[in-house]
């Protein structure tokens, strides 16, 4: 059974930084697109950043230049480095995985990120 476990959320001041981590169990990681979505109160869940099994990355326009996604295939972990955080980045951040062949998707439980002074 595949499980995704996020960590690293919290409260940060505007302009601050956080690193989110998502550790995966199971055997999908090296053959999966991994990434992060977020959902703010009253809004739909939106893609933040994705990284494919070959290491290419895609970002939402709203966070380009501020967030960086990376993956460590040896540790089955994907990271999201978030810099220059803004109040509008406040949301629950969910780790996401999609198996390249089966297209089966997986979600973590979510971690809260709050940007506030």
C-alpha positions in Angstrom: 0.0 0.0 0.0 1.4 3.4 -1.0 1.4 6.1 1.6 2.5 9.7 1.4 3.5 11.6 4.6 4.0 15.3 4.6 6.0 17.3 7.1 7.4 20.8 7.5 4.3 23.0 7.6 3.8 25.7 10.1 3.4 29.4 10.8 5.8 31.9 9.1 5.9 35.6 8.7 5.5 37.2 5.2 8.8 37.0 3.4 9.9 33.9 5.3 10.8 30.4 4.1 9.6 26.9 4.7 10.6 23.5 3.4 7.9 20.8 3.0 8.9 17.2 2.7 6.9 14.2 1.5 8.1 10.7 2.2 6.6 7.9 0.3 6.3 4.2 1.1 5.7 1.5 -1.4 7.5 1.2 -4.7 6.0 3.9 -6.9 8.4 6.8 -6.3 10.9 6.2 -9.1 8.1 5.7 -11.6 5.8 8.5 -10.5 5.2 12.1 -11.1 5.3 13.7 -7.7 4.3 17.1 -6.5 2.3 19.4 -4.4 -1.2 20.9 -4.5 -2.7 23.3 -2.1 -6.2 24.3 -1.0 -7.0 27.6 0.7 -10.3 28.1 2.7 -13.2 28.5 0.3 -11.1 27.7 -2.8 -10.5 24.8 -5.0 -7.4 22.6 -4.7 -4.8 23.8 -7.1 -1.5 22.5 -8.5 1.6 24.2 -7.0 4.5 22.2 -8.5 5.1 18.8 -10.1 8.3 16.9 -10.9 8.3 13.9 -13.3 10.3 10.7 -12.9 12.9 12.2 -15.2 13.3 15.3 -13.1 11.5 17.9 -15.1 9.4 20.4 -13.2 6.3 22.4 -13.7 5.1 25.3 -11.5 2.0 27.3 -11.1 2.5 30.9 -12.3 1.6 32.3 -8.8 4.7 30.7 -7.2 7.3 30.7 -10.0 10.6 32.1 -8.9 9.7 31.7 -5.2 9.2 27.9 -4.8 11.4 25.0 -5.9 10.4 21.4 -6.1 13.0 18.6 -5.9 13.1 14.9 -5.4 15.5 12.4 -3.9 14.9 9.1 -5.5 17.2 7.3 -3.0 15.1 8.5 -0.1 11.7 8.3 -1.9 11.1 11.9 -0.9 10.0 15.0 -2.6 10.6 18.5 -1.3 9.1 21.9 -1.8 11.3 24.9 -0.9 9.1 27.9 -0.4 10.8 31.3 -0.2 9.4 34.9 -0.1 6.1 33.6 1.3 3.0 35.7 1.1 -0.2 35.6 3.0 -2.0 34.3 -0.1 0.2 31.2 0.1 -1.7 30.2 3.2 -3.3 26.9 2.6 -3.2 23.2 3.3 -0.5 21.7 1.2 -1.0 18.1 -0.1 1.6 15.8 -1.4 0.6 14.1 -4.7 1.8 11.2 -6.6 0.8 9.7 -10.0 2.2 6.4 -11.3 3.5 6.9 -14.7 2.1 3.7 -16.2 -1.1 3.0 -14.3 -2.0 6.7 -13.8 -3.1 5.8 -10.3 -3.0 8.8 -8.0 -2.1 9.1 -4.4 -2.6 11.9 -1.9 -1.1 12.7 1.5 -3.1 13.9 4.4 -2.0 17.5 4.0 0.1 20.0 6.1 -1.0 23.5 7.0 1.1 26.4 6.0 0.1 29.8 7.4 1.8 33.0 6.4 0.9 35.8 8.7 2.4 38.7 10.6 
